[in-house]
Amino acid sequence: MLLSDPNNHGSPSDDGRLDALLLAYRAACPDPEPSADFMPRLWQRIEAREKVSVVFGRVARNLVTAALALTVMMALALSLSRLDSGVYSKQSYMEVLEAAHSQANLDNFAPVHIEPVSDTGYQR
């Protein structure tokens, strides 16, 4: 049998073997018989497969919502803690030192007297 010959369609034994193969295939995979509950059963099978993705979608949406709520709460807590903190005041450094060491605090200490060093006490 030549494959390049356009008039050669195979021998009758080849056609018989092909028919037998197709009949065996049809017997192994029969067509489903349509009945009154064919479409409802089909939709039940489709929806059963979709339940997994629906559950996953709900869980993902809930996690995103919880993460967003937690982020907003943390941002609010941080902004409120900075408002109450004295570290971030609007006073300058000198104003803060002046308030900490006011004249009333300095009155409790004795004055410091510094004597100049005489030339006689310095030796070379």
C-alpha positions as CSV (number, residue, x, y, z in Angstrom):
1,M,0.0,0.0,0.0
2,L,1.4,3.3,-1.1
3,L,0.6,6.4,1.0
4,S,1.3,8.8,-1.8
5,D,-1.2,7.2,-4.2
6,P,-4.5,9.3,-4.1
7,N,-6.6,6.4,-5.5
8,N,-5.5,4.1,-2.7
9,H,-8.1,4.3,0.2
10,G,-6.9,1.2,2.0
11,S,-7.9,-2.4,1.8
12,P,-11.3,-3.7,2.8
13,S,-9.7,-5.4,5.7
14,D,-8.4,-2.1,7.0
15,D,-12.0,-0.6,6.7
16,G,-13.4,-3.5,8.7
17,R,-10.8,-3.1,11.4
18,L,-11.5,0.6,11.6
19,D,-15.3,-0.1,11.9
20,A,-14.6,-2.6,14.6
21,L,-12.5,-0.1,16.5
22,L,-15.2,2.6,16.3
23,L,-17.9,0.1,17.4
24,A,-15.8,-0.8,20.4
25,Y,-15.2,2.8,21.3
26,R,-19.0,3.5,21.1
27,A,-19.7,0.6,23.3
28,A,-17.1,1.8,25.9
29,C,-18.4,5.4,25.8
30,P,-22.1,5.3,25.3
31,D,-24.0,8.5,24.7
32,P,-25.9,9.7,27.7
33,E,-29.6,9.2,27.4
34,P,-31.5,12.5,27.9
35,S,-34.1,12.3,30.6
36,A,-36.3,14.8,32.5
37,D,-33.7,15.4,35.2
38,F,-30.7,15.6,32.8
39,M,-30.3,19.4,33.0
40,P,-30.8,19.6,36.8
41,R,-28.2,16.9,37.4
42,L,-25.8,18.7,35.0
43,W,-26.3,22.0,36.9
44,Q,-25.7,20.2,40.2
45,R,-22.4,18.9,39.0
46,I,-21.4,22.3,37.7
47,E,-22.4,24.0,41.0
48,A,-20.5,21.4,43.0
49,R,-17.3,22.3,41.2
50,E,-17.9,26.0,41.7
51,K,-18.5,25.7,45.5
52,V,-14.8,25.5,46.1
53,S,-14.0,28.7,44.2
54,V,-17.0,30.5,45.9
55,V,-15.7,29.5,49.4
56,F,-12.2,30.6,48.5
57,G,-13.5,33.9,47.2
58,R,-15.4,34.5,50.4
59,V,-12.4,33.7,52.6
60,A,-10.2,36.0,50.5
61,R,-12.7,38.9,50.7
62,N,-13.0,38.5,54.4
63,L,-9.3,38.4,54.9
64,V,-8.8,41.6,52.8
65,T,-11.6,43.3,54.8
66,A,-10.0,42.3,58.1
67,A,-6.5,43.5,56.9
68,L,-8.0,46.8,55.8
69,A,-9.8,47.3,59.2
70,L,-6.6,46.4,61.1
71,T,-4.5,48.8,59.0
72,V,-7.0,51.7,59.6
73,M,-7.0,50.9,63.4
74,M,-3.2,50.9,63.6
75,A,-2.9,54.1,61.6
76,L,-5.5,55.8,63.9
77,A,-3.7,54.5,67.0
78,L,-0.3,55.8,65.8
79,S,-1.7,59.2,64.9
80,L,-3.4,59.6,68.3
81,S,-0.2,58.5,70.2
82,R,1.8,61.1,68.4
83,L,-0.7,63.9,69.3
84,D,-0.4,63.0,73.0
85,S,3.4,62.6,73.0
86,G,5.5,65.4,74.4
87,V,8.4,64.4,72.3
88,Y,7.0,66.0,69.2
89,S,6.3,69.5,70.6
90,K,6.3,72.7,68.6
91,Q,8.7,74.5,71.0
92,S,12.3,75.0,70.0
93,Y,15.1,73.3,71.8
94,M,16.1,76.5,73.7
95,E,12.5,77.1,74.8
96,V,12.3,73.5,76.2
97,L,15.7,74.0,78.1
98,E,14.5,77.4,79.4
99,A,11.3,75.8,80.8
100,A,13.3,73.0,82.4
101,H,15.8,75.2,84.0
102,S,13.9,78.3,85.0
103,Q,15.2,80.9,87.3
104,A,13.4,79.3,90.3
105,N,15.4,76.2,89.9
106,L,18.7,78.1,89.8
107,D,18.0,80.0,93.0
108,N,18.6,76.9,95.1
109,F,22.2,76.6,94.1
110,A,25.0,78.7,95.5
111,P,26.8,81.1,93.1
112,V,30.0,79.9,91.6
113,H,33.1,82.1,92.1
114,I,35.9,81.7,89.7
115,E,39.3,83.3,90.6
116,P,41.8,84.1,87.9
117,V,45.1,82.2,87.9
118,S,48.0,84.3,89.0
119,D,51.2,84.5,87.0
120,T,53.2,83.5,90.0
121,G,51.6,80.1,90.4
122,Y,52.5,79.1,86.8
123,Q,55.9,77.6,86.4
124,R,57.7,76.7,83.2
